[in-house]
Amino acid sequence: MAAMEAASPVKWYHRPAWVLVLLFVVLGPLGLPYLWGSPRFSRAMKIALTIVELLYTAMLLGTVVEALRIARALLGVPVTDW
């Protein structure tokens, strides 16, 4: 009869779809603890998704920096060395 009992349900924030939403839409790299705490992903998948998330974050940061450069150029703001 013990085999017929359902396992304890996984919390919503550990379900694969929600983990991916948290990683790539809401929290970015701050969502990595949810990924690593989820029992639904294998270790290899966790490593792969961590690498993809870090590359995605770097790409987004690069895009923001480029957008700021373009905005400064369009507005005629002189470039200063920080």
C-alpha positions in Angstrom: 0.0 0.0 0.0 2.9 2.3 0.6 3.8 2.1 -3.1 0.4 3.4 -4.0 0.8 6.6 -1.9 1.7 9.7 -3.9 5.0 11.3 -3.4 4.8 14.7 -1.8 4.0 17.3 -4.4 6.7 19.6 -5.7 6.3 23.2 -4.9 5.4 25.5 -7.8 8.8 27.2 -7.8 10.6 23.9 -8.3 8.5 22.8 -11.3 10.6 23.0 -14.5 8.4 25.5 -16.4 8.4 27.9 -13.5 12.1 27.5 -12.9 12.7 28.5 -16.5 10.4 31.5 -16.2 12.1 32.6 -13.1 15.5 32.2 -14.7 15.0 33.8 -18.1 12.1 36.3 -17.6 11.8 37.4 -13.9 15.0 37.0 -11.8 17.8 36.2 -14.2 20.9 34.9 -12.3 19.1 35.4 -9.0 16.9 32.5 -10.0 19.8 30.1 -10.0 19.1 28.9 -6.4 15.6 27.8 -7.6 17.2 25.8 -10.4 19.7 24.1 -8.1 17.0 23.5 -5.5 14.7 21.8 -7.9 14.6 18.0 -7.8 13.2 17.8 -11.3 16.4 18.7 -13.1 19.4 16.4 -13.5 22.9 17.6 -12.4 24.0 17.9 -16.0 20.9 19.9 -16.9 21.5 22.2 -14.0 25.0 22.8 -15.1 23.9 23.4 -18.7 21.1 25.8 -17.7 23.5 27.7 -15.4 25.9 28.3 -18.3 23.1 29.3 -20.6 21.7 31.7 -18.0 25.1 33.3 -17.4 25.7 33.7 -21.2 22.2 35.2 -21.5 22.8 37.7 -18.8 26.1 38.7 -20.3 24.4 39.2 -23.7 21.7 41.3 -22.0 24.2 43.5 -20.2 26.2 44.0 -23.5 23.0 45.0 -25.2 22.2 47.6 -22.5 25.7 49.0 -22.7 25.4 49.4 -26.4 22.0 51.0 -26.2 23.4 53.5 -23.7 26.2 54.3 -26.1 23.8 54.9 -28.9 21.5 57.0 -26.7 24.4 59.2 -25.6 25.6 59.6 -29.2 22.1 60.6 -30.4 21.7 63.0 -27.5 25.1 64.6 -28.1 26.3 63.8 -24.6 30.1 63.9 -24.6 31.7 60.6 -23.7 33.6 60.8 -20.4 36.2 58.4 -19.1 35.0 56.9 -15.8 
